[in-house]
Amino acid sequence: MKYYILVGEASGDLHGANLMKALLKEDPNAEIRFWGGDLMQEVGGRLVKHYKERAFMGFIEVLMNLRKILGMISFCKKDIAKFNPDVLILIDNSGFNLRIAKWAKQQGIRTNYYISPQVWASRAGRVKDIKRDVDEMFVILPFEKKFYKKYDYDVNFVGHPLIDGIAGRKQIDELSFRKEHNLGDKEIIALLPGSRKQEITKMLSVMLSLVGDFPNYQFVVGGAPSQATAFYQEIIGDKNVKLISNKTYDLLSISHAALVGSGTATLETALFKVPQVVCYKGSNISYQIAKRIITLEYISLVNLIMDREVVKELIQNDFTKENLKIELTEILEEKQREQLFLDYFDLEQKLGGKGASEKTAKLIVEGLIK
């Protein structure tokens, strides 16, 4: 069969790569064409565009790059039509992918969506369009199946692919890793400010302001694969902080605590059982718009899945050095850490265990041969 896969960011590249591996097991002769990243390219198939070319964050940034985005949408439609896939697989990235799904459905192309748009967070009216344009939806968060059921849309809960990614990774030797990156013997506090330039610029400097207040710890920035070392070094300056790029899982596996930008990284940090403070700061205009359309009580996946505050969230004006210092001090205390570990265990149980990529691939292929 011919598969066309659309991914728009680093986390989608990871999930897309695992899905491609699973598809090739189900359909060894699969022909795969995709928009994605380095991880997907390592699996095989044909890369059309790298996600780095369209990594825009926030309402203002999207508006400023609207002409470029519209050009990419037009090119994408032409490329899909030329390839003529048996199925179009859309992974997250709703702003781009839902537009493509609408067009594809009109062309008679089978549409599958893996990792649902966050319609449960804002603009639930989009469910009507999703029902119309998406033949099969595969969701990875336990509350999403119940949410869609309210709209008479039956979706498949397949579990969360991060569990597979973390369980299947090669374990590192901590002493060797510390030696390789000159980390010394101090406990590590990981700084994960996100993958986009806008969010890194807004948040990393505040995170770094704590370095002098915690001399008994080693602060390490987890660099995103999409950003150059020089970009981080400009922000880090002469602070006694290490930068380790493209090795977030290795870093988390030996970290004592973490300061984490909102997004998938909050869940990854929890699955590595690392106590964390969740941080978010966007442009003021983007934040004011988002605040008016997002209906959620929490922004981190950890708290959303557990439906209560498990990890502390510092959002926009609350994200200050003073507040961050208080919350970091809190998660370094033993009593707080013990409770977090128990909560993290419950979280993992809710996520449904291993095998998300395999379950999704099997359902996709079965849908094609019915």
Short mmCIF file of the C-alpha atoms (twelve columns), coordinates in Angstrom:
data_MODEL
# 
_entry.id   MODEL 
# 
loop_
_atom_site.group_PDB 
_atom_site.id 
_atom_site.type_symbol 
_atom_site.label_atom_id 
_atom_site.label_alt_id 
_atom_site.label_comp_id 
_atom_site.label_asym_id 
_atom_site.label_seq_id 
_atom_site.Cartn_x 
_atom_site.Cartn_y 
_atom_site.Cartn_z 
_atom_site.pdbx_PDB_model_num 
ATOM 1   C CA . MET A 1   0.000   0.000  0.000  1 
ATOM 2   C CA . LYS A 2   0.997   3.664  -0.394 1 
ATOM 3   C CA . TYR A 3   1.069   5.812  2.749  1 
ATOM 4   C CA . TYR A 4   1.448   9.592  2.912  1 
ATOM 5   C CA . ILE A 5   2.269   10.863 6.420  1 
ATOM 6   C CA . LEU A 6   2.146   14.488 7.619  1 
ATOM 7   C CA . VAL A 7   4.123   15.576 10.708 1 
ATOM 8   C CA . GLY A 8   4.847   19.155 11.817 1 
ATOM 9   C CA . GLU A 9   7.161   19.093 14.847 1 
ATOM 10  C CA . ALA A 10  9.842   17.174 16.771 1 
ATOM 11  C CA . SER A 11  7.451   15.101 18.913 1 
ATOM 12  C CA . GLY A 12  5.491   14.131 15.802 1 
ATOM 13  C CA . ASP A 13  8.722   13.032 14.142 1 
ATOM 14  C CA . LEU A 14  9.310   10.591 16.999 1 
ATOM 15  C CA . HIS A 15  5.772   9.190  16.861 1 
ATOM 16  C CA . GLY A 16  5.838   9.131  13.077 1 
ATOM 17  C CA . ALA A 17  9.074   7.144  13.046 1 
ATOM 18  C CA . ASN A 18  7.671   4.531  15.427 1 
ATOM 19  C CA . LEU A 19  4.453   4.307  13.415 1 
ATOM 20  C CA . MET A 20  6.444   3.836  10.192 1 
ATOM 21  C CA . LYS A 21  8.393   0.959  11.752 1 
ATOM 22  C CA . ALA A 22  5.122   -0.662 12.804 1 
ATOM 23  C CA . LEU A 23  3.538   -0.119 9.377  1 
ATOM 24  C CA . LEU A 24  6.507   -1.786 7.690  1 
ATOM 25  C CA . LYS A 25  6.017   -4.824 9.935  1 
ATOM 26  C CA . GLU A 26  2.343   -5.028 8.967  1 
ATOM 27  C CA . ASP A 27  3.014   -4.199 5.304  1 
ATOM 28  C CA . PRO A 28  6.670   -4.958 4.392  1 
ATOM 29  C CA . ASN A 29  6.245   -3.588 0.864  1 
ATOM 30  C CA . ALA A 30  4.740   -0.302 2.050  1 
ATOM 31  C CA . GLU A 31  5.632   2.773  0.017  1 
ATOM 32  C CA . ILE A 32  5.842   5.744  2.367  1 
ATOM 33  C CA . ARG A 33  6.134   9.423  1.499  1 
ATOM 34  C CA . PHE A 34  6.159   11.965 4.321  1 
ATOM 35  C CA . TRP A 35  6.659   15.389 5.815  1 
ATOM 36  C CA . GLY A 36  8.658   14.838 8.995  1 
ATOM 37  C CA . GLY A 37  12.142  14.853 10.430 1 
ATOM 38  C CA . ASP A 38  15.419  13.028 10.917 1 
ATOM 39  C CA . LEU A 39  13.940  10.112 12.885 1 
ATOM 40  C CA . MET A 40  11.405  9.316  10.173 1 
ATOM 41  C CA . GLN A 41  14.094  9.660  7.520  1 
ATOM 42  C CA . GLU A 42  16.197  7.052  9.340  1 
ATOM 43  C CA . VAL A 43  13.350  4.542  9.022  1 
ATOM 44  C CA . GLY A 44  13.110  4.955  5.259  1 
ATOM 45  C CA . GLY A 45  10.571  6.237  2.762  1 
ATOM 46  C CA . ARG A 46  10.808  9.606  1.012  1 
ATOM 47  C CA . LEU A 47  11.090  12.880 2.963  1 
ATOM 48  C CA . VAL A 48  9.283   15.725 1.180  1 
ATOM 49  C CA . LYS A 49  9.725   18.555 3.697  1 
ATOM 50  C CA . HIS A 50  11.417  18.782 7.096  1 
ATOM 51  C CA . TYR A 51  9.297   20.022 10.011 1 
ATOM 52  C CA . LYS A 52  11.949  22.668 10.772 1 
ATOM 53  C CA . GLU A 53  10.729  24.574 7.714  1 
ATOM 54  C CA . ARG A 54  7.331   25.235 9.307  1 
ATOM 55  C CA . ALA A 55  7.861   25.434 13.075 1 
ATOM 56  C CA . PHE A 56  5.727   28.468 13.931 1 
ATOM 57  C CA . MET A 57  4.379   29.039 17.444 1 
ATOM 58  C CA . GLY A 58  1.556   31.316 18.606 1 
ATOM 59  C CA . PHE A 59  -1.070  33.376 16.809 1 
ATOM 60  C CA . ILE A 60  1.209   36.299 15.973 1 
ATOM 61  C CA . GLU A 61  3.998   34.127 14.595 1 
ATOM 62  C CA . VAL A 62  1.505   32.272 12.386 1 
ATOM 63  C CA . LEU A 63  0.048   35.531 11.055 1 
ATOM 64  C CA . MET A 64  3.508   36.866 10.254 1 
ATOM 65  C CA . ASN A 65  4.281   33.746 8.220  1 
ATOM 66  C CA . LEU A 66  0.818   33.249 6.719  1 
ATOM 67  C CA . ARG A 67  1.884   33.567 3.079  1 
ATOM 68  C CA . LYS A 68  4.585   30.944 3.568  1 
ATOM 69  C CA . ILE A 69  2.164   28.585 5.329  1 
ATOM 70  C CA . LEU A 70  -0.480  28.944 2.601  1 
ATOM 71  C CA . GLY A 71  2.178   28.208 -0.005 1 
ATOM 72  C CA . MET A 72  3.128   25.016 1.831  1 
ATOM 73  C CA . ILE A 73  -0.517  23.916 2.043  1 
ATOM 74  C CA . SER A 74  -0.891  24.379 -1.716 1 
ATOM 75  C CA . PHE A 75  2.323   22.469 -2.416 1 
ATOM 76  C CA . CYS A 76  1.285   19.688 -0.029 1 
ATOM 77  C CA . LYS A 77  -2.052  19.149 -1.799 1 
ATOM 78  C CA . LYS A 78  -0.337  18.887 -5.187 1 
ATOM 79  C CA . ASP A 79  2.260   16.448 -3.840 1 
ATOM 80  C CA . ILE A 80  -0.385  14.207 -2.247 1 
ATOM 81  C CA . ALA A 81  -2.458  14.207 -5.431 1 
ATOM 82  C CA . LYS A 82  0.590   13.238 -7.492 1 
ATOM 83  C CA . PHE A 83  1.518   10.397 -5.101 1 
ATOM 84  C CA . ASN A 84  -2.115  9.191  -4.918 1 
ATOM 85  C CA . PRO A 85  -1.829  7.324  -1.575 1 
ATOM 86  C CA . ASP A 86  -4.099  4.551  -0.339 1 
ATOM 87  C CA . VAL A 87  -4.273  6.436  2.944  1 
ATOM 88  C CA . LEU A 88  -3.255  9.841  4.251  1 
ATOM 89  C CA . ILE A 89  -2.023  9.674  7.861  1 
ATOM 90  C CA . LEU A 90  -2.100  12.965 9.774  1 
ATOM 91  C CA . ILE A 91  -0.149  13.216 13.041 1 
ATOM 92  C CA . ASP A 92  -1.083  16.018 15.491 1 
ATOM 93  C CA . ASN A 93  -0.314  19.542 14.081 1 
ATOM 94  C CA . SER A 94  -3.994  20.417 13.677 1 
ATOM 95  C CA . GLY A 95  -3.679  23.900 12.159 1 
ATOM 96  C CA . PHE A 96  -2.066  22.467 9.036  1 
ATOM 97  C CA . ASN A 97  -3.398  18.935 9.023  1 
ATOM 98  C CA . LEU A 98  -7.121  19.641 9.369  1 
ATOM 99  C CA . ARG A 99  -6.981  21.836 6.277  1 
ATOM 100 C CA . ILE A 100 -5.317  19.028 4.367  1 
ATOM 101 C CA . ALA A 101 -7.836  16.494 5.740  1 
ATOM 102 C CA . LYS A 102 -10.781 18.550 4.421  1 
ATOM 103 C CA . TRP A 103 -9.243  18.755 0.960  1 
ATOM 104 C CA . ALA A 104 -8.208  15.066 0.916  1 
ATOM 105 C CA . LYS A 105 -11.678 13.871 1.882  1 
ATOM 106 C CA . GLN A 106 -13.137 15.880 -1.004 1 
ATOM 107 C CA . GLN A 107 -10.684 14.135 -3.337 1 
ATOM 108 C CA . GLY A 108 -11.820 10.714 -2.131 1 
ATOM 109 C CA . ILE A 109 -8.555  9.975  -0.297 1 
ATOM 110 C CA . ARG A 110 -8.862  7.859  2.860  1 
ATOM 111 C CA . THR A 111 -7.911  9.939  5.923  1 
ATOM 112 C CA . ASN A 112 -6.568  8.609  9.226  1 
ATOM 113 C CA . TYR A 113 -5.593  10.852 12.140 1 
ATOM 114 C CA . TYR A 114 -3.082  9.687  14.770 1 
ATOM 115 C CA . ILE A 115 -2.812  11.838 17.918 1 
ATOM 116 C CA . SER A 116 -5.944  13.946 18.022 1 
ATOM 117 C CA . PRO A 117 -6.081  17.713 17.633 1 
ATOM 118 C CA . GLN A 118 -6.670  19.186 21.083 1 
ATOM 119 C CA . VAL A 119 -10.316 20.017 20.434 1 
ATOM 120 C CA . TRP A 120 -11.011 19.177 24.066 1 
ATOM 121 C CA . ALA A 121 -8.905  22.219 24.999 1 
ATOM 122 C CA . SER A 122 -10.463 24.819 22.716 1 
ATOM 123 C CA . ARG A 123 -12.917 25.246 19.852 1 
ATOM 124 C CA . ALA A 124 -14.795 21.979 20.385 1 
ATOM 125 C CA . GLY A 125 -16.895 22.969 17.368 1 
ATOM 126 C CA . ARG A 126 -14.090 21.560 15.224 1 
ATOM 127 C CA . VAL A 127 -15.333 18.055 16.076 1 
ATOM 128 C CA . LYS A 128 -18.047 18.512 13.433 1 
ATOM 129 C CA . ASP A 129 -15.355 19.021 10.768 1 
ATOM 130 C CA . ILE A 130 -13.247 16.148 12.099 1 
ATOM 131 C CA . LYS A 131 -16.216 13.762 11.898 1 
ATOM 132 C CA . ARG A 132 -16.785 14.857 8.305  1 
ATOM 133 C CA . ASP A 133 -13.142 14.777 7.146  1 
ATOM 134 C CA . VAL A 134 -11.428 11.998 9.133  1 
ATOM 135 C CA . ASP A 135 -12.320 8.363  8.440  1 
ATOM 136 C CA . GLU A 136 -10.514 6.953  11.496 1 
ATOM 137 C CA . MET A 137 -9.149  8.720  14.574 1 
ATOM 138 C CA . PHE A 138 -6.543  7.109  16.851 1 
ATOM 139 C CA . VAL A 139 -6.264  8.877  20.222 1 
ATOM 140 C CA . ILE A 140 -3.500  8.526  22.803 1 
ATOM 141 C CA . LEU A 141 -5.014  10.135 25.916 1 
ATOM 142 C CA . PRO A 142 -7.572  8.180  27.945 1 
ATOM 143 C CA . PHE A 143 -10.080 11.021 28.328 1 
ATOM 144 C CA . GLU A 144 -10.244 11.689 24.566 1 
ATOM 145 C CA . LYS A 145 -12.420 8.667  23.719 1 
ATOM 146 C CA . LYS A 146 -15.034 9.809  26.243 1 
ATOM 147 C CA . PHE A 147 -14.826 13.377 24.924 1 
ATOM 148 C CA . TYR A 148 -15.497 12.346 21.321 1 
ATOM 149 C CA . LYS A 149 -18.300 10.013 22.419 1 
ATOM 150 C CA . LYS A 150 -20.253 13.096 23.534 1 
ATOM 151 C CA . TYR A 151 -20.328 14.102 19.870 1 
ATOM 152 C CA . ASP A 152 -21.330 10.636 18.657 1 
ATOM 153 C CA . TYR A 153 -17.901 10.031 17.123 1 
ATOM 154 C CA . ASP A 154 -16.348 6.652  17.878 1 
ATOM 155 C CA . VAL A 155 -12.542 6.822  18.054 1 
ATOM 156 C CA . ASN A 156 -9.822  4.284  18.868 1 
ATOM 157 C CA . PHE A 157 -7.827  4.662  22.109 1 
ATOM 158 C CA . VAL A 158 -4.448  3.052  21.382 1 
ATOM 159 C CA . GLY A 159 -2.396  4.099  24.434 1 
ATOM 160 C CA . HIS A 160 0.444   6.611  24.479 1 
ATOM 161 C CA . PRO A 161 3.427   6.058  22.142 1 
ATOM 162 C CA . LEU A 162 5.832   7.709  24.591 1 
ATOM 163 C CA . ILE A 163 5.648   4.606  26.772 1 
ATOM 164 C CA . ASP A 164 7.084   2.532  23.914 1 
ATOM 165 C CA . GLY A 165 9.701   5.128  23.067 1 
ATOM 166 C CA . ILE A 166 10.975  5.274  26.616 1 
ATOM 167 C CA . ALA A 167 10.774  1.535  27.289 1 
ATOM 168 C CA . GLY A 168 12.579  0.718  24.037 1 
ATOM 169 C CA . ARG A 169 15.451  3.161  24.372 1 
ATOM 170 C CA . LYS A 170 18.994  1.973  24.972 1 
ATOM 171 C CA . GLN A 171 19.980  2.518  28.601 1 
ATOM 172 C CA . ILE A 172 23.046  4.674  29.183 1 
ATOM 173 C CA . ASP A 173 25.835  4.227  31.684 1 
ATOM 174 C CA . GLU A 174 25.562  7.259  33.963 1 
ATOM 175 C CA . LEU A 175 29.261  7.480  34.821 1 
ATOM 176 C CA . SER A 176 30.252  7.358  31.147 1 
ATOM 177 C CA . PHE A 177 27.597  9.923  30.221 1 
ATOM 178 C CA . ARG A 178 28.735  12.309 32.960 1 
ATOM 179 C CA . LYS A 179 32.347  11.929 31.886 1 
ATOM 180 C CA . GLU A 180 31.533  12.455 28.192 1 
ATOM 181 C CA . HIS A 181 29.714  15.723 28.944 1 
ATOM 182 C CA . ASN A 182 31.908  16.955 31.834 1 
ATOM 183 C CA . LEU A 183 29.025  16.899 34.297 1 
ATOM 184 C CA . GLY A 184 30.876  16.119 37.512 1 
ATOM 185 C CA . ASP A 185 29.230  14.452 40.532 1 
ATOM 186 C CA . LYS A 186 26.482  16.918 41.502 1 
ATOM 187 C CA . GLU A 187 22.796  16.015 41.171 1 
ATOM 188 C CA . ILE A 188 21.410  17.278 37.860 1 
ATOM 189 C CA . ILE A 189 18.566  19.731 37.311 1 
ATOM 190 C CA . ALA A 190 17.448  19.511 33.688 1 
ATOM 191 C CA . LEU A 191 16.210  22.628 31.888 1 
ATOM 192 C CA . LEU A 192 13.829  21.825 29.026 1 
ATOM 193 C CA . PRO A 193 12.506  25.128 27.643 1 
ATOM 194 C CA . GLY A 194 10.902  23.662 24.514 1 
ATOM 195 C CA . SER A 195 11.869  23.198 20.883 1 
ATOM 196 C CA . ARG A 196 10.852  26.476 19.209 1 
ATOM 197 C CA . LYS A 197 12.982  29.612 19.274 1 
ATOM 198 C CA . GLN A 198 10.171  31.802 20.586 1 
ATOM 199 C CA . GLU A 199 9.505   29.672 23.679 1 
ATOM 200 C CA . ILE A 200 13.205  29.033 24.389 1 
ATOM 201 C CA . THR A 201 13.948  32.762 24.229 1 
ATOM 202 C CA . LYS A 202 11.064  33.571 26.575 1 
ATOM 203 C CA . MET A 203 11.781  30.896 29.182 1 
ATOM 204 C CA . LEU A 204 15.409  29.808 29.304 1 
ATOM 205 C CA . SER A 205 16.788  33.052 30.734 1 
ATOM 206 C CA . VAL A 206 14.358  32.845 33.684 1 
ATOM 207 C CA . MET A 207 15.311  29.208 34.298 1 
ATOM 208 C CA . LEU A 208 19.006  30.133 34.187 1 
ATOM 209 C CA . SER A 209 18.501  32.903 36.762 1 
ATOM 210 C CA . LEU A 210 18.289  30.195 39.461 1 
ATOM 211 C CA . VAL A 211 21.758  28.765 38.880 1 
ATOM 212 C CA . GLY A 212 23.445  30.869 41.574 1 
ATOM 213 C CA . ASP A 213 20.767  29.959 44.147 1 
ATOM 214 C CA . PHE A 214 21.371  26.203 43.912 1 
ATOM 215 C CA . PRO A 215 25.177  25.778 44.039 1 
ATOM 216 C CA . ASN A 216 24.945  22.124 45.084 1 
ATOM 217 C CA . TYR A 217 23.309  21.149 41.791 1 
ATOM 218 C CA . GLN A 218 24.460  20.990 38.180 1 
ATOM 219 C CA . PHE A 219 22.064  22.699 35.730 1 
ATOM 220 C CA . VAL A 220 21.962  21.156 32.246 1 
ATOM 221 C CA . VAL A 221 20.015  22.516 29.271 1 
ATOM 222 C CA . GLY A 222 18.433  19.868 27.080 1 
ATOM 223 C CA . GLY A 223 18.893  21.269 23.575 1 
ATOM 224 C CA . ALA A 224 16.271  20.546 20.915 1 
ATOM 225 C CA . PRO A 225 17.482  18.929 17.684 1 
ATOM 226 C CA . SER A 226 15.871  21.755 15.708 1 
ATOM 227 C CA . GLN A 227 18.081  24.499 17.253 1 
ATOM 228 C CA . ALA A 228 21.766  25.319 16.817 1 
ATOM 229 C CA . THR A 229 24.246  25.232 19.706 1 
ATOM 230 C CA . ALA A 230 25.163  28.881 19.107 1 
ATOM 231 C CA . PHE A 231 21.562  29.944 19.737 1 
ATOM 232 C CA . TYR A 232 21.593  28.360 23.205 1 
ATOM 233 C CA . GLN A 233 25.095  29.593 24.050 1 
ATOM 234 C CA . GLU A 234 24.033  33.167 23.361 1 
ATOM 235 C CA . ILE A 235 21.378  32.844 26.074 1 
ATOM 236 C CA . ILE A 236 23.533  30.816 28.499 1 
ATOM 237 C CA . GLY A 237 26.462  33.229 28.294 1 
ATOM 238 C CA . ASP A 238 29.119  32.668 30.966 1 
ATOM 239 C CA . LYS A 239 26.886  30.787 33.426 1 
ATOM 240 C CA . ASN A 240 28.175  27.481 34.785 1 
ATOM 241 C CA . VAL A 241 25.611  25.484 32.814 1 
ATOM 242 C CA . LYS A 242 26.094  22.598 30.408 1 
ATOM 243 C CA . LEU A 243 24.265  22.180 27.114 1 
ATOM 244 C CA . ILE A 244 23.489  18.692 25.817 1 
ATOM 245 C CA . SER A 245 21.615  18.659 22.522 1 
ATOM 246 C CA . ASN A 246 19.390  15.942 21.100 1 
ATOM 247 C CA . LYS A 247 19.777  13.640 24.127 1 
ATOM 248 C CA . THR A 248 16.760  14.584 26.235 1 
ATOM 249 C CA . TYR A 249 15.895  11.025 27.254 1 
ATOM 250 C CA . ASP A 250 19.469  10.279 28.319 1 
ATOM 251 C CA . LEU A 251 19.503  13.512 30.302 1 
ATOM 252 C CA . LEU A 252 16.163  12.822 32.007 1 
ATOM 253 C CA . SER A 253 17.238  9.294  32.906 1 
ATOM 254 C CA . ILE A 254 19.914  10.709 35.248 1 
ATOM 255 C CA . SER A 255 18.192  13.933 36.381 1 
ATOM 256 C CA . HIS A 256 17.146  14.699 39.947 1 
ATOM 257 C CA . ALA A 257 14.602  17.389 38.988 1 
ATOM 258 C CA . ALA A 258 13.540  19.385 35.924 1 
ATOM 259 C CA . LEU A 259 12.117  22.732 34.837 1 
ATOM 260 C CA . VAL A 260 9.991   21.976 31.794 1 
ATOM 261 C CA . GLY A 261 8.196   23.977 29.119 1 
ATOM 262 C CA . SER A 262 4.565   22.940 28.686 1 
ATOM 263 C CA . GLY A 263 3.914   20.292 26.047 1 
ATOM 264 C CA . THR A 264 4.912   16.691 25.437 1 
ATOM 265 C CA . ALA A 265 8.072   17.126 27.544 1 
ATOM 266 C CA . THR A 266 5.971   17.322 30.727 1 
ATOM 267 C CA . LEU A 267 4.697   13.805 30.083 1 
ATOM 268 C CA . GLU A 268 8.136   12.519 29.087 1 
ATOM 269 C CA . THR A 269 9.592   13.914 32.319 1 
ATOM 270 C CA . ALA A 270 6.848   12.220 34.349 1 
ATOM 271 C CA . LEU A 271 7.412   8.865  32.650 1 
ATOM 272 C CA . PHE A 272 11.089  9.103  33.605 1 
ATOM 273 C CA . LYS A 273 9.843   9.714  37.179 1 
ATOM 274 C CA . VAL A 274 11.597  13.093 37.445 1 
ATOM 275 C CA . PRO A 275 9.994   15.720 39.750 1 
ATOM 276 C CA . GLN A 276 9.242   18.833 37.694 1 
ATOM 277 C CA . VAL A 277 7.931   22.378 37.569 1 
ATOM 278 C CA . VAL A 278 5.969   23.166 34.408 1 
ATOM 279 C CA . CYS A 279 6.651   26.554 32.816 1 
ATOM 280 C CA . TYR A 280 4.955   28.585 30.117 1 
ATOM 281 C CA . LYS A 281 5.489   32.088 28.781 1 
ATOM 282 C CA . GLY A 282 4.388   33.293 25.343 1 
ATOM 283 C CA . SER A 283 4.017   36.678 23.705 1 
ATOM 284 C CA . ASN A 284 1.462   38.742 25.621 1 
ATOM 285 C CA . ILE A 285 -0.919  39.027 22.659 1 
ATOM 286 C CA . SER A 286 -0.785  35.284 21.926 1 
ATOM 287 C CA . TYR A 287 -1.350  34.506 25.604 1 
ATOM 288 C CA . GLN A 288 -4.345  36.854 25.891 1 
ATOM 289 C CA . ILE A 289 -5.955  35.280 22.827 1 
ATOM 290 C CA . ALA A 290 -5.237  31.735 24.053 1 
ATOM 291 C CA . LYS A 291 -6.638  32.501 27.505 1 
ATOM 292 C CA . ARG A 292 -9.957  33.431 25.943 1 
ATOM 293 C CA . ILE A 293 -10.402 30.326 23.814 1 
ATOM 294 C CA . ILE A 294 -8.780  27.581 25.906 1 
ATOM 295 C CA . THR A 295 -11.201 26.078 28.381 1 
ATOM 296 C CA . LEU A 296 -8.829  23.823 30.338 1 
ATOM 297 C CA . GLU A 297 -8.049  24.078 34.022 1 
ATOM 298 C CA . TYR A 298 -4.454  22.911 33.430 1 
ATOM 299 C CA . ILE A 299 -1.855  23.213 30.648 1 
ATOM 300 C CA . SER A 300 0.367   20.199 31.384 1 
ATOM 301 C CA . LEU A 301 -0.553  16.744 30.115 1 
ATOM 302 C CA . VAL A 302 0.311   15.297 33.518 1 
ATOM 303 C CA . ASN A 303 -2.373  17.312 35.305 1 
ATOM 304 C CA . LEU A 304 -4.884  16.953 32.469 1 
ATOM 305 C CA . ILE A 305 -4.662  13.161 32.476 1 
ATOM 306 C CA . MET A 306 -4.802  12.933 36.271 1 
ATOM 307 C CA . ASP A 307 -7.554  15.599 36.388 1 
ATOM 308 C CA . ARG A 308 -5.890  17.303 39.363 1 
ATOM 309 C CA . GLU A 309 -2.728  19.253 40.163 1 
ATOM 310 C CA . VAL A 310 0.109   16.758 40.361 1 
ATOM 311 C CA . VAL A 311 2.855   19.089 39.117 1 
ATOM 312 C CA . LYS A 312 3.034   22.841 39.695 1 
ATOM 313 C CA . GLU A 313 2.350   25.055 36.677 1 
ATOM 314 C CA . LEU A 314 3.806   28.560 36.409 1 
ATOM 315 C CA . ILE A 315 2.035   30.331 33.558 1 
ATOM 316 C CA . GLN A 316 2.826   33.693 31.938 1 
ATOM 317 C CA . ASN A 317 3.009   36.370 34.705 1 
ATOM 318 C CA . ASP A 318 3.406   33.696 37.407 1 
ATOM 319 C CA . PHE A 319 6.529   32.444 35.657 1 
ATOM 320 C CA . THR A 320 9.074   34.539 37.586 1 
ATOM 321 C CA . LYS A 321 12.430  33.818 39.180 1 
ATOM 322 C CA . GLU A 322 10.907  34.161 42.666 1 
ATOM 323 C CA . ASN A 323 8.091   31.675 42.026 1 
ATOM 324 C CA . LEU A 324 10.348  29.270 40.163 1 
ATOM 325 C CA . LYS A 325 12.829  29.239 43.048 1 
ATOM 326 C CA . ILE A 326 10.056  28.436 45.547 1 
ATOM 327 C CA . GLU A 327 8.688   25.573 43.452 1 
ATOM 328 C CA . LEU A 328 12.095  24.089 42.625 1 
ATOM 329 C CA . THR A 329 13.004  24.115 46.313 1 
ATOM 330 C CA . GLU A 330 9.727   22.293 46.989 1 
ATOM 331 C CA . ILE A 331 10.358  19.408 44.572 1 
ATOM 332 C CA . LEU A 332 13.872  18.912 45.922 1 
ATOM 333 C CA . GLU A 333 12.388  18.009 49.336 1 
ATOM 334 C CA . GLU A 334 11.946  14.314 50.024 1 
ATOM 335 C CA . LYS A 335 8.305   14.358 51.135 1 
ATOM 336 C CA . GLN A 336 7.154   16.122 47.965 1 
ATOM 337 C CA . ARG A 337 9.232   13.788 45.806 1 
ATOM 338 C CA . GLU A 338 7.694   10.667 47.353 1 
ATOM 339 C CA . GLN A 339 4.186   11.883 46.544 1 
ATOM 340 C CA . LEU A 340 5.188   12.752 42.981 1 
ATOM 341 C CA . PHE A 341 6.594   9.283  42.400 1 
ATOM 342 C CA . LEU A 342 3.287   7.720  43.538 1 
ATOM 343 C CA . ASP A 343 1.320   10.061 41.271 1 
ATOM 344 C CA . TYR A 344 3.589   9.303  38.326 1 
ATOM 345 C CA . PHE A 345 2.957   5.579  38.780 1 
ATOM 346 C CA . ASP A 346 -0.825  6.157  38.681 1 
ATOM 347 C CA . LEU A 347 -0.367  8.310  35.578 1 
ATOM 348 C CA . GLU A 348 1.428   5.529  33.712 1 
ATOM 349 C CA . GLN A 349 -1.370  3.088  34.547 1 
ATOM 350 C CA . LYS A 350 -3.932  5.476  33.062 1 
ATOM 351 C CA . LEU A 351 -1.988  5.705  29.805 1 
ATOM 352 C CA . GLY A 352 -2.795  2.135  28.839 1 
ATOM 353 C CA . GLY A 353 0.537   0.354  28.606 1 
ATOM 354 C CA . LYS A 354 2.813   -0.420 25.669 1 
ATOM 355 C CA . GLY A 355 2.098   -0.962 21.995 1 
ATOM 356 C CA . ALA A 356 0.456   2.265  20.738 1 
ATOM 357 C CA . SER A 357 2.344   2.333  17.432 1 
ATOM 358 C CA . GLU A 358 1.703   -1.354 16.740 1 
ATOM 359 C CA . LYS A 359 -2.011  -1.076 17.586 1 
ATOM 360 C CA . THR A 360 -2.383  1.969  15.330 1 
ATOM 361 C CA . ALA A 361 -0.507  0.419  12.401 1 
ATOM 362 C CA . LYS A 362 -2.573  -2.752 12.636 1 
ATOM 363 C CA . LEU A 363 -5.843  -0.787 12.618 1 
ATOM 364 C CA . ILE A 364 -4.693  1.372  9.685  1 
ATOM 365 C CA . VAL A 365 -3.739  -1.639 7.547  1 
ATOM 366 C CA . GLU A 366 -6.898  -3.542 8.522  1 
ATOM 367 C CA . GLY A 367 -8.933  -0.519 7.443  1 
ATOM 368 C CA . LEU A 368 -7.296  -0.612 4.013  1 
ATOM 369 C CA . ILE A 369 -7.918  -4.292 3.343  1 
ATOM 370 C CA . LYS A 370 -11.520 -4.467 4.547  1 
# 
